[in-house]
Amino acid sequence: MQNSLSPVLRTIEAEGTVEIESNSRRGLQPAPNSDQSVGALRLEGGRDTVCVRFTGTWRRHRGLPSPQEVEQALAENAALQLLVLNASGVAAWDTSLVAFVLHLLRYAERRSLRVDCDALPRGVNKLIGLARAVPDKLLGVPEQRPAWLARLGLGALALADEAIAFLRFIGEAGLALGRFARGRATFRPIDLAEAIQKCGPDALPIVTLISVLVGLILAFMGAVQLRHFGAQVYVADLVAIATAREMGCVMTGILMAGRTGAAFAAQLGTMRVTEEIDALVTMGIPPVEFLVLPRMVALVLMMPLLTLYADVLAILGGAVVGVAALDIGPAQYFERTVHALALGHVAVGVVKGAVFGVLVALSGCLRGMQAGRSAGAVGLAATSAVVTSIVLIVVVEGVFAVVLNVLGL
């Protein structure tokens, strides 16, 4: 390979050279017990080709040339097209030479220069290949930020890709539900039973705590305002309607997004890392039916029941405030609750709860199936599942509010 480079080297040596020496050759004392063959380099320059010839010993404990000086010398040649890196004169080297070469390669990329690394040691080329396989942001290298219009376009494309992936996953889940309804879905009944246990009974403690607190807060805030008009008794109406139509299903959906949706994403993401999903595909088992379907069915079945449970506890929490702080009798409070609470209010909340259950299950399973193949990717998938679920719940809640108002419900 050296013979193939020799014509180029002879040409640029005839046209001129630039010496760049190490710090020890500029007057600094060399390190103890070290020879005088410290690292240095020489730029043998032509009009469109420059050879960077490395010589001496390149080790980290020695004073070495600065890559910024090389950049300054190369920047003076505006017609430069080819950069030849030659380390045939290097006696010994360590990672300092690799780091220096990487710096020159990044400079060449910024200037769109061609680089010939054939005259570098084989070990240096292998280490450079490994280093360049890692993204620059993981190495702490600052990346150039694109213009705002480019960022806007990239964001729109990423959003479109996310929407397409979500719609595709909804289609696959719908087909799986259709096969489940016909009794032809591929999954284990014990997986469905386990998912029901985790989505239902295991979630009762946290749903109990939050629902009672929500009822207490609603009753207290309502009492503060209604007391000015002597209408404290209508606190029961406020708590019953707000809980049945809005707060019960929304709070339950958010709780299940943070608890169950994140768990789904973490479980499926771990299966992605351990290649269990790939094994299912290899065996001809549809991952959506085998893994996603039991979790989705379990959450859709449990969410309406959890919503009703949350409504009852929130009303009981409001009754505590009404009886203890507003001097409303228990019989009077529950009489007002029954009078204000129509079956339509409860039905609206139950339907919302079922829809929110579908959104949480789809978001958690989708992020889990999209997870990368590292431990960090599992955590990112769980976080993304929670964020996606909550955003969808809030958006769909707004859609429900508009539609129900138009329909007069």
Secondary structure as UniProt FT lines:
FT   HELIX           2..15
FT   STRAND          17..20
FT   HELIX           23..26
FT   TURN            32..33
FT   STRAND          40..45
FT   STRAND          49..58
FT   TURN            60..61
FT   HELIX           67..75
FT   TURN            78..79
FT   STRAND          82..93
FT   HELIX           95..111
FT   STRAND          114..119
FT   HELIX           122..133
FT   HELIX           136..139
FT   HELIX           148..181
FT   TURN            182..183
FT   HELIX           189..199
FT   HELIX           201..203
FT   HELIX           204..226
FT   HELIX           227..229
FT   HELIX           232..234
FT   HELIX           235..242
FT   HELIX           243..247
FT   HELIX           248..256
FT   HELIX           257..261
FT   HELIX           262..273
FT   TURN            274..275
FT   HELIX           276..282
FT   TURN            283..284
FT   HELIX           288..292
FT   HELIX           293..325
FT   HELIX           330..340
FT   HELIX           343..369
FT   HELIX           375..407
//
